[in-house]
Amino acid sequence: MTSPPNPALTEAEQAAFLQSIARVRSAAGRALRAVQAHAMQGAAAHGTEANAAAQAAVDFIAQLHKGLDTVAEQARATGPQPACQAGCAHCCHLRVEATEPEVLRIAQHLHTLPDADQATTLLRLQQHVAAASAGSTRQPCSFLVNDRCAIYSVRPAACRKAHSLSAAHCAEQSPTIPQNLRLLVDAEALMAGTALAYRDQPLPASAHELNAAVLAALGGTPLHAPSALLRWYRGDEGALAPAHHIAVKAHAP
């Protein structure tokens, strides 16, 4: 993204926005290269440099998420208070997009869950994608459980940025939601600059529909075929393409 999130910005504000993206791109690029180089050095003795560097690149997305959380906290401290609170899940029924490193991080998180929880989540993902393919445009996110986000700690940037100054507008599905423009501008600069830093590597960092992309990341691959992680690290734009078969661990006895 290289354009401001709101046409209400003045010409000077638009220029500042683009400068912020450039600064984030440069700083994130240096840091991303550094963490990959460090990971490769540590894995050299085991001959697993590619895996280590790929994992380091995925883990690096947490820095973006921390930055977004800080921006949101600062906005709450200095600006209008968002109406969002635990249990308010109107925005969790809208389309959410996430980049490849975010999707891979979520998929890895899901693999740490108990077998039964993995199977339940997988079923929800399959149902969500099937409903979307059938034309359903507003349905709960697969990770929304009892009006709470089941992957809150690894939720994507789009969810961290999302907020509303009016719960009533959200409940009414208003076409316009009042938001804190300063929060949006700062968050968009972080997100756009970080995505560009990944692409400079070059590592794909494009927007994908969250549920379908996570389902693809969890998909099984033919024996000896590279995982979605390695395919992504090698620059494969189709690393999160829909899989024909999904690998699911058996339920624990």
Backbone bond lengths (Angstrom), bond angles and torsions (degrees), N, CA, C in turn:
res aa  C-N    CA-C-N  psi(-1)  N-CA   C-N-CA  omega(-1)  CA-C   N-CA-C  phi
1 M - - - 1.453 - - 1.519 109.07 -
2 T 1.313 117.55 128.11 1.449 120.86 -179.14 1.514 111.87 -129.16
3 S 1.330 118.40 16.00 1.450 121.04 179.17 1.520 109.18 -125.54
4 P 1.325 117.70 150.32 1.458 120.96 -178.70 1.518 111.71 -60.61
5 P 1.334 118.21 151.54 1.455 121.33 -177.92 1.520 113.59 -77.19
6 N 1.339 117.90 -7.55 1.461 119.84 -176.02 1.520 109.65 -147.82
7 P 1.341 117.07 126.71 1.468 119.70 -178.65 1.519 112.48 -67.30
8 A 1.367 118.46 -7.57 1.455 121.23 -179.91 1.517 112.31 -72.22
9 L 1.328 118.11 -10.57 1.454 120.92 179.22 1.522 110.36 -66.03
10 T 1.322 115.38 142.33 1.454 120.15 175.85 1.526 108.78 -75.25
11 E 1.303 115.99 170.21 1.468 119.89 179.39 1.518 110.71 -60.07
12 A 1.328 116.74 -40.06 1.470 120.81 179.42 1.523 110.66 -67.06
13 E 1.313 116.58 -39.08 1.464 120.33 179.12 1.522 111.00 -67.69
14 Q 1.328 116.27 -36.79 1.459 119.68 176.76 1.530 110.79 -64.01
15 A 1.308 116.80 -41.25 1.461 120.71 178.85 1.524 110.22 -64.97
16 A 1.324 116.84 -40.98 1.467 120.78 178.62 1.517 110.64 -64.69
17 F 1.331 116.34 -36.61 1.460 121.61 178.83 1.525 110.58 -62.39
18 L 1.320 116.75 -46.29 1.457 121.01 179.87 1.528 111.33 -66.77
19 Q 1.313 117.25 -34.79 1.454 120.64 176.39 1.527 110.96 -66.34
20 S 1.320 116.05 -37.22 1.463 120.19 178.28 1.528 110.45 -63.89
21 I 1.319 116.43 -42.04 1.470 120.30 177.24 1.517 110.21 -59.19
22 A 1.323 116.50 -44.91 1.467 120.62 -178.76 1.528 111.11 -62.71
23 R 1.334 116.99 -39.98 1.466 120.21 179.44 1.523 110.95 -65.60
24 V 1.329 115.78 -44.39 1.459 119.93 178.74 1.515 110.32 -63.23
25 R 1.316 116.68 -42.69 1.468 121.26 179.80 1.523 110.91 -57.96
26 S 1.323 116.57 -45.63 1.464 120.95 -178.28 1.526 111.34 -67.22
27 A 1.327 117.05 -48.90 1.467 120.72 -177.61 1.520 111.37 -66.25
28 A 1.330 116.68 -43.92 1.465 120.33 -179.73 1.520 110.83 -66.55
29 G 1.325 116.70 -36.44 1.460 119.86 178.37 1.518 111.99 -61.80
30 R 1.324 116.23 -45.65 1.470 119.73 178.73 1.526 111.08 -62.17
31 A 1.324 115.94 -44.97 1.467 119.98 -178.35 1.521 111.55 -66.46
32 L 1.331 116.63 -39.23 1.455 120.78 -179.89 1.520 111.27 -65.12
33 R 1.318 116.58 -42.78 1.466 119.69 177.24 1.522 110.98 -63.84
34 A 1.314 116.42 -37.91 1.462 120.66 -178.18 1.524 111.74 -66.07
35 V 1.329 117.57 -43.82 1.471 119.37 -177.76 1.526 110.86 -68.80
36 Q 1.328 117.02 -33.86 1.464 119.65 177.27 1.521 110.78 -68.48
37 A 1.339 116.86 -42.87 1.463 120.49 179.75 1.524 110.62 -63.01
38 H 1.316 116.52 -41.59 1.462 120.62 179.39 1.520 110.66 -63.66
39 A 1.331 116.37 -43.11 1.465 120.77 -179.97 1.528 110.89 -63.78
40 M 1.312 116.83 -39.78 1.455 120.52 -179.57 1.527 111.47 -66.83
41 Q 1.307 116.54 -37.84 1.471 120.06 178.06 1.522 110.54 -63.04
42 G 1.336 115.73 -41.87 1.454 119.64 -178.96 1.511 113.18 -69.03
43 A 1.329 116.91 -26.06 1.460 120.66 -176.61 1.524 113.22 -98.78
44 A 1.325 117.26 -2.44 1.468 120.84 -175.14 1.519 112.60 -58.63
45 A 1.317 116.90 -38.43 1.466 120.31 -177.53 1.518 112.42 -66.59
46 H 1.330 116.72 -21.88 1.463 120.92 -178.03 1.531 112.76 -103.19
47 G 1.328 116.31 -2.37 1.455 119.80 179.80 1.511 114.14 69.04
48 T 1.330 116.74 26.44 1.469 120.60 -177.75 1.521 110.98 -118.38
49 E 1.329 116.25 36.14 1.462 120.06 -175.91 1.528 112.60 -58.28
50 A 1.327 116.94 -44.54 1.461 119.56 -176.76 1.517 111.55 -62.45
51 N 1.327 116.78 -44.84 1.463 120.02 179.09 1.522 110.97 -61.90
52 A 1.329 116.76 -43.60 1.460 120.80 -178.02 1.520 111.17 -65.93
53 A 1.321 116.95 -42.99 1.462 120.47 -179.86 1.519 110.81 -66.75
54 A 1.336 116.39 -39.50 1.463 120.47 178.45 1.524 110.62 -63.12
55 Q 1.327 116.21 -43.73 1.457 119.80 -179.87 1.521 110.78 -65.81
56 A 1.335 116.82 -39.27 1.461 120.46 178.30 1.528 110.57 -62.59
57 A 1.326 116.58 -37.65 1.461 120.64 179.81 1.526 111.19 -67.50
58 V 1.322 116.67 -36.49 1.466 119.85 176.53 1.526 109.67 -69.17
59 D 1.321 116.89 -45.97 1.465 120.94 -178.59 1.529 111.57 -61.07
60 F 1.323 116.11 -28.55 1.467 120.24 -176.94 1.525 112.05 -62.29
61 I 1.324 117.63 -24.84 1.468 119.81 -178.01 1.521 110.92 -62.50
62 A 1.325 117.27 -20.35 1.460 120.57 177.15 1.525 111.44 -61.68
63 Q 1.341 117.16 -26.93 1.463 120.58 178.22 1.526 110.36 -66.02
64 L 1.323 116.60 -39.49 1.462 120.01 175.49 1.519 110.03 -61.92
65 H 1.320 116.11 -45.18 1.460 120.11 -178.00 1.523 111.76 -62.83
66 K 1.328 116.48 -39.52 1.471 119.74 176.81 1.527 110.44 -63.56
67 G 1.320 115.85 -41.03 1.456 119.71 178.92 1.520 111.85 -63.00
68 L 1.320 116.57 -41.30 1.465 120.67 178.96 1.519 111.08 -66.09
69 D 1.320 116.88 -39.06 1.461 119.95 178.22 1.528 110.51 -63.36
70 T 1.331 116.37 -38.31 1.461 120.81 177.89 1.521 110.97 -65.57
71 V 1.328 116.63 -42.74 1.461 121.33 178.26 1.527 110.21 -60.43
72 A 1.327 116.70 -42.66 1.465 120.57 179.85 1.528 111.41 -65.45
73 E 1.324 116.33 -40.38 1.467 120.21 178.85 1.528 110.78 -64.68
74 Q 1.314 116.95 -41.76 1.463 120.83 179.01 1.521 110.91 -65.46
75 A 1.340 116.33 -37.97 1.459 119.95 179.35 1.521 110.73 -65.00
76 R 1.331 116.15 -39.94 1.465 119.15 178.42 1.529 111.69 -66.79
77 A 1.325 116.45 -31.47 1.456 120.23 -177.33 1.530 112.76 -77.69
78 T 1.326 116.37 -27.19 1.463 119.48 -173.59 1.521 114.98 -117.66
79 G 1.311 117.91 -13.74 1.455 119.62 -174.70 1.512 113.18 -123.00
80 P 1.318 117.58 -166.21 1.465 120.84 178.19 1.518 110.88 -63.21
81 Q 1.306 116.57 145.60 1.452 121.45 -176.23 1.531 111.29 -81.11
82 P 1.321 117.99 130.26 1.468 119.73 177.01 1.523 110.54 -68.74
83 A 1.309 115.35 152.71 1.467 120.23 179.30 1.522 111.44 -85.97
84 C 1.319 117.29 -4.64 1.463 121.95 -176.70 1.528 111.13 -65.93
85 Q 1.324 115.47 141.52 1.452 121.37 175.75 1.520 109.23 -157.35
86 A 1.321 116.61 165.34 1.462 120.97 -179.21 1.520 109.92 -56.44
87 G 1.328 115.91 133.75 1.455 120.74 180.00 1.516 113.59 94.28
88 C 1.337 117.15 -13.39 1.461 121.17 175.83 1.523 106.88 -90.17
89 A 1.318 117.59 110.67 1.464 120.39 -170.01 1.529 113.27 -127.32
90 H 1.319 117.03 27.87 1.470 119.25 -179.57 1.528 111.34 -59.59
91 C 1.342 116.96 -42.58 1.464 119.32 -177.01 1.522 111.67 -71.88
92 C 1.328 117.39 -13.74 1.462 120.81 179.15 1.523 112.29 -80.59
93 H 1.328 116.08 5.97 1.462 121.23 175.55 1.528 111.11 -109.80
94 L 1.328 115.94 9.91 1.452 121.36 -179.58 1.525 110.33 -107.70
95 R 1.303 115.98 164.60 1.468 120.47 177.35 1.523 109.39 -64.29
96 V 1.311 116.06 132.61 1.463 122.11 177.85 1.519 108.35 -122.89
97 E 1.314 115.98 136.57 1.458 120.25 178.61 1.520 110.43 -114.17
98 A 1.319 115.99 149.72 1.460 122.50 179.61 1.520 108.85 -144.00
99 T 1.322 116.36 152.72 1.459 121.29 178.94 1.529 110.41 -86.35
100 E 1.317 115.74 167.97 1.471 120.66 -178.01 1.530 113.79 -54.34
101 P 1.348 119.50 -49.67 1.463 117.22 -179.63 1.527 112.97 -62.26
102 E 1.326 117.39 -33.13 1.462 120.17 177.11 1.523 111.06 -67.00
103 V 1.314 115.41 -43.44 1.467 120.44 -179.42 1.525 110.51 -63.61
104 L 1.311 116.46 -45.03 1.467 120.38 -179.92 1.524 110.90 -63.90
105 R 1.312 116.80 -37.51 1.473 120.17 178.33 1.531 110.61 -65.21
106 I 1.312 116.46 -40.83 1.467 120.14 178.48 1.524 110.19 -65.22
107 A 1.333 116.70 -44.07 1.465 120.50 -179.98 1.526 110.64 -60.69
108 Q 1.319 116.42 -41.29 1.462 120.01 178.06 1.531 111.02 -64.42
109 H 1.318 116.12 -38.69 1.462 119.87 176.91 1.531 110.91 -61.96
110 L 1.315 116.50 -41.86 1.471 120.40 -179.32 1.524 111.08 -63.71
111 H 1.322 117.08 -32.66 1.462 120.61 179.96 1.533 112.28 -67.88
112 T 1.331 116.76 -14.76 1.467 119.84 178.45 1.517 112.53 -88.37
113 L 1.322 117.47 -7.08 1.460 121.17 -177.32 1.529 110.78 -79.04
114 P 1.330 117.13 159.85 1.473 120.14 174.52 1.528 110.07 -56.56
115 D 1.308 116.02 152.82 1.462 121.08 -175.80 1.523 112.62 -55.05
116 A 1.313 116.88 -43.48 1.469 120.21 -177.80 1.528 110.67 -63.96
117 D 1.336 117.43 -39.43 1.461 120.72 178.64 1.523 110.92 -67.67
118 Q 1.332 116.52 -36.58 1.463 119.49 176.87 1.532 110.51 -62.46
119 A 1.314 115.91 -44.67 1.464 119.96 -178.49 1.521 110.94 -64.33
120 T 1.331 116.89 -40.39 1.460 120.90 179.28 1.524 110.70 -64.83
121 T 1.319 116.52 -44.38 1.462 120.67 179.26 1.519 111.05 -64.05
122 L 1.323 116.25 -41.35 1.453 120.28 178.81 1.522 111.17 -60.30
123 L 1.330 116.57 -42.41 1.459 120.53 178.82 1.525 110.62 -62.83
124 R 1.310 117.53 -42.09 1.467 121.09 178.56 1.521 110.96 -62.15
125 L 1.327 116.21 -41.62 1.455 120.02 178.53 1.522 111.23 -62.53
126 Q 1.318 116.12 -44.94 1.466 120.32 179.70 1.526 111.01 -62.05
127 Q 1.329 116.74 -41.92 1.460 120.82 179.92 1.523 110.85 -66.18
128 H 1.328 116.28 -40.05 1.465 120.61 -179.93 1.523 110.59 -63.54
129 V 1.324 116.38 -47.83 1.462 120.78 -178.82 1.529 110.99 -64.31
130 A 1.333 116.20 -39.35 1.463 119.92 178.35 1.525 111.06 -63.82
131 A 1.337 116.51 -42.37 1.466 120.34 179.60 1.522 110.75 -65.93
132 A 1.327 116.53 -39.00 1.463 119.99 178.54 1.521 110.58 -64.94
133 S 1.328 116.27 -38.61 1.466 120.48 178.94 1.519 111.02 -66.06
134 A 1.339 115.49 -27.99 1.463 120.53 179.86 1.524 112.12 -84.07
135 G 1.331 116.71 -2.44 1.460 120.02 175.80 1.507 115.65 109.43
136 S 1.318 118.31 0.91 1.468 120.18 179.28 1.519 109.63 -71.70
137 T 1.333 117.21 123.61 1.459 121.22 -176.19 1.520 113.41 -105.90
138 R 1.325 117.51 -13.17 1.466 119.91 179.92 1.522 108.43 -136.24
139 Q 1.309 115.90 104.38 1.457 121.83 179.09 1.518 108.46 -147.56
140 P 1.318 117.58 157.62 1.469 118.94 -178.40 1.513 111.89 -65.47
141 C 1.315 115.61 144.63 1.459 121.15 175.19 1.522 108.83 -60.16
142 S 1.313 116.33 147.20 1.464 120.75 179.71 1.531 112.10 -60.33
143 F 1.329 116.28 -23.87 1.465 120.40 -176.14 1.530 112.44 -96.07
144 L 1.317 116.66 7.50 1.461 120.54 177.03 1.525 108.55 -88.41
145 V 1.320 116.81 112.73 1.458 122.70 -178.17 1.524 108.61 -125.89
146 N 1.326 116.08 116.82 1.474 120.97 -177.92 1.527 111.13 54.45
147 D 1.329 114.82 43.05 1.466 122.42 179.50 1.519 112.95 60.09
148 R 1.316 117.44 27.81 1.456 122.81 175.59 1.526 108.14 -130.68
149 C 1.332 116.44 148.77 1.461 120.82 178.48 1.520 109.47 -80.62
150 A 1.327 116.77 120.52 1.461 121.57 -178.18 1.525 112.50 -77.19
151 I 1.330 117.75 -11.87 1.466 121.00 179.27 1.532 109.59 -122.68
152 Y 1.305 115.87 34.83 1.465 121.15 -172.60 1.518 113.01 -52.30
153 S 1.327 117.60 -41.80 1.471 120.44 -176.14 1.522 112.62 -67.94
154 V 1.335 117.76 -23.35 1.465 120.94 -179.20 1.532 111.44 -120.58
155 R 1.310 117.19 18.39 1.468 120.56 -179.89 1.526 109.95 -59.86
156 P 1.323 117.69 150.92 1.470 120.25 -174.92 1.517 113.44 -73.74
157 A 1.319 115.16 170.66 1.458 121.91 -177.04 1.524 111.88 -59.91
158 A 1.319 116.87 -38.68 1.466 120.06 -178.35 1.521 111.31 -58.14
159 C 1.314 116.79 -36.62 1.465 120.86 179.65 1.522 111.04 -74.84
160 R 1.313 117.38 -34.80 1.456 121.19 179.11 1.525 111.03 -69.43
161 K 1.317 116.05 -31.99 1.459 120.87 179.56 1.530 111.66 -78.65
162 A 1.328 116.91 -30.91 1.466 121.72 -173.31 1.525 111.33 -62.09
163 H 1.312 116.28 135.29 1.462 121.80 175.55 1.518 108.66 -164.93
164 S 1.305 115.41 167.04 1.457 121.11 178.53 1.518 108.92 -145.48
165 L 1.321 115.40 145.07 1.465 120.46 176.20 1.518 111.12 -94.35
166 S 1.342 116.50 2.43 1.468 120.92 -179.19 1.518 110.43 -148.07
167 A 1.318 116.32 107.59 1.464 120.45 177.29 1.519 110.69 -64.67
168 A 1.325 116.67 -30.30 1.467 120.71 -179.67 1.525 110.43 -63.78
169 H 1.316 117.02 -42.01 1.465 120.17 177.95 1.529 110.73 -60.37
170 C 1.333 116.42 -40.09 1.466 120.53 -179.90 1.522 110.75 -67.11
171 A 1.325 116.17 -44.61 1.460 120.70 -179.05 1.522 111.66 -62.52
172 E 1.329 116.18 -33.41 1.464 121.34 -179.80 1.528 112.24 -85.01
173 Q 1.334 116.16 -0.49 1.467 121.61 -176.59 1.524 110.87 54.44
174 S 1.311 114.77 44.75 1.455 121.03 179.93 1.522 110.38 -62.28
175 P 1.328 117.96 142.10 1.472 120.59 179.22 1.526 112.28 -67.67
176 T 1.316 117.54 -18.60 1.463 121.54 177.23 1.524 108.55 -126.01
177 I 1.324 115.48 131.47 1.456 121.88 -179.94 1.528 108.55 -115.47
178 P 1.322 119.13 122.95 1.465 120.14 178.25 1.525 110.97 -66.03
179 Q 1.337 115.64 129.42 1.457 120.80 -177.61 1.516 110.84 -138.58
180 N 1.312 115.39 167.32 1.461 123.16 178.19 1.532 107.99 -83.76
181 L 1.313 117.53 108.71 1.465 121.30 -175.34 1.526 111.82 -62.82
182 R 1.326 117.59 -37.16 1.462 120.27 179.53 1.523 110.98 -61.74
183 L 1.330 116.13 -42.32 1.466 120.16 177.86 1.523 110.11 -61.78
184 L 1.328 116.54 -45.45 1.464 120.38 -178.73 1.523 111.76 -61.43
185 V 1.313 116.84 -44.96 1.464 120.43 -177.63 1.528 110.60 -63.76
186 D 1.332 116.67 -47.46 1.464 120.08 -178.90 1.527 111.05 -64.80
187 A 1.329 116.41 -41.15 1.462 120.19 -179.53 1.523 111.05 -66.47
188 E 1.327 116.90 -43.02 1.463 120.53 -179.87 1.527 111.07 -63.66
189 A 1.323 117.47 -36.62 1.459 120.28 178.79 1.526 110.51 -65.20
190 L 1.322 117.05 -43.03 1.463 120.76 177.76 1.527 111.14 -62.83
191 M 1.319 116.36 -45.15 1.454 120.78 -177.32 1.525 111.57 -66.68
192 A 1.332 116.49 -45.83 1.467 119.99 -178.19 1.519 111.25 -67.58
193 G 1.328 117.28 -43.48 1.454 120.18 -179.84 1.518 112.64 -64.10
194 T 1.325 116.53 -39.56 1.461 120.46 179.15 1.530 111.07 -67.42
195 A 1.327 116.79 -42.40 1.465 120.29 178.40 1.527 110.55 -60.42
196 L 1.319 116.56 -41.25 1.464 120.01 178.81 1.528 111.25 -66.60
197 A 1.327 116.79 -35.40 1.468 120.37 177.93 1.524 110.70 -63.14
198 Y 1.320 116.63 -40.41 1.471 120.00 176.38 1.527 110.23 -63.65
199 R 1.311 116.14 -45.87 1.466 119.31 -176.63 1.517 111.99 -65.50
200 D 1.328 116.74 -26.55 1.460 120.08 178.45 1.524 112.04 -68.40
201 Q 1.337 118.62 -16.06 1.476 121.70 -172.96 1.531 115.04 -67.45
202 P 1.291 125.79 -46.26 1.463 128.05 3.79 1.537 111.73 -98.02
203 L 1.322 115.46 129.86 1.459 122.01 175.80 1.527 107.89 -128.68
204 P 1.333 118.58 130.29 1.461 120.26 -179.74 1.526 111.44 -56.43
205 A 1.315 116.27 136.31 1.460 121.85 176.84 1.518 108.45 -149.42
206 S 1.326 114.13 63.79 1.456 120.80 -178.80 1.524 110.38 -105.88
207 A 1.318 116.31 164.83 1.458 121.26 -178.81 1.527 110.78 -81.85
208 H 1.324 116.11 130.10 1.456 123.08 177.06 1.531 109.13 -128.97
209 E 1.322 116.98 146.95 1.462 119.41 174.17 1.517 107.88 -61.45
210 L 1.332 115.94 127.61 1.456 121.83 -168.84 1.521 113.97 -55.95
211 N 1.320 118.18 -54.16 1.460 121.35 -173.54 1.521 112.23 -63.11
212 A 1.324 116.74 -46.84 1.470 120.50 -179.13 1.523 110.94 -64.98
213 A 1.337 116.57 -38.63 1.456 119.74 -178.07 1.527 111.65 -69.26
214 V 1.323 117.32 -41.43 1.467 120.09 178.24 1.523 109.99 -65.25
215 L 1.324 116.80 -40.18 1.455 120.46 177.35 1.522 110.21 -59.49
216 A 1.332 116.88 -42.50 1.458 120.58 178.68 1.527 111.09 -66.10
217 A 1.341 116.88 -39.16 1.463 120.16 179.94 1.519 111.62 -65.55
218 L 1.321 116.95 -27.33 1.463 121.17 178.26 1.521 111.87 -85.66
219 G 1.336 116.01 -5.60 1.453 120.38 -174.75 1.506 113.34 -66.22
220 G 1.340 114.63 147.29 1.461 120.08 176.88 1.518 110.75 -72.33
221 T 1.325 117.03 153.22 1.454 122.09 176.28 1.522 108.46 -124.08
222 P 1.322 118.52 154.24 1.462 120.61 178.81 1.527 111.23 -56.49
223 L 1.287 116.81 154.27 1.454 122.23 -179.26 1.531 110.10 -54.30
224 H 1.316 115.34 132.45 1.465 124.27 178.78 1.533 113.00 73.06
225 A 1.327 118.40 0.28 1.464 119.65 176.94 1.526 108.93 -78.00
226 P 1.340 117.91 148.46 1.465 119.67 -179.58 1.525 111.51 -65.10
227 S 1.308 115.60 147.84 1.457 120.46 178.96 1.520 110.22 -72.20
228 A 1.342 115.86 168.56 1.461 120.05 177.21 1.522 110.07 -58.92
229 L 1.334 116.98 -35.48 1.464 121.13 179.56 1.523 111.42 -60.29
230 L 1.329 116.92 -50.61 1.460 119.80 -178.49 1.526 111.74 -70.50
231 R 1.322 117.13 -36.95 1.458 119.39 177.12 1.526 110.10 -60.13
232 W 1.334 115.68 -43.66 1.464 119.87 178.57 1.526 110.30 -63.09
233 Y 1.326 116.45 -44.11 1.467 120.31 -177.08 1.526 111.01 -64.42
234 R 1.310 116.64 -28.30 1.464 120.48 178.18 1.519 112.28 -84.59
235 G 1.345 116.53 5.53 1.450 121.09 174.94 1.508 115.18 89.69
236 D 1.330 117.39 14.56 1.465 121.41 -178.67 1.522 110.17 -74.20
237 E 1.333 116.88 110.53 1.459 121.64 179.49 1.530 112.02 -65.59
238 G 1.339 116.74 -18.67 1.458 120.18 -178.46 1.515 113.47 -100.44
239 A 1.326 116.57 18.82 1.471 119.67 -177.56 1.523 112.69 -60.19
240 L 1.334 116.81 -27.82 1.462 120.56 -179.38 1.524 111.85 -108.29
241 A 1.322 115.76 24.82 1.459 119.61 175.89 1.519 109.12 -66.91
242 P 1.330 118.60 148.94 1.474 120.95 -179.10 1.515 112.26 -53.70
243 A 1.332 116.20 135.61 1.463 121.49 179.16 1.519 109.72 -96.29
244 H 1.311 115.81 149.41 1.467 119.69 179.17 1.522 111.32 -80.52
245 H 1.303 116.18 -26.06 1.456 119.64 -178.51 1.520 108.90 -129.05
246 I 1.313 116.62 139.73 1.443 121.96 -179.34 1.501 109.89 -113.43
247 A 1.330 116.62 125.46 1.454 120.78 179.72 1.524 109.42 -84.07
248 V 1.311 117.12 121.90 1.444 122.01 178.92 1.508 109.28 -126.03
249 K 1.318 115.91 130.15 1.454 118.43 177.53 1.526 109.82 -70.14
250 A 1.299 115.93 144.03 1.453 119.81 -179.19 1.506 110.49 -65.73
251 H 1.332 115.77 153.19 1.456 120.40 176.93 1.530 108.78 -62.16
252 A 1.315 114.28 142.12 1.459 118.29 176.32 1.515 109.47 -66.80
253 P 1.323 117.68 141.94 1.465 119.89 -178.76 1.520 110.26 -67.34
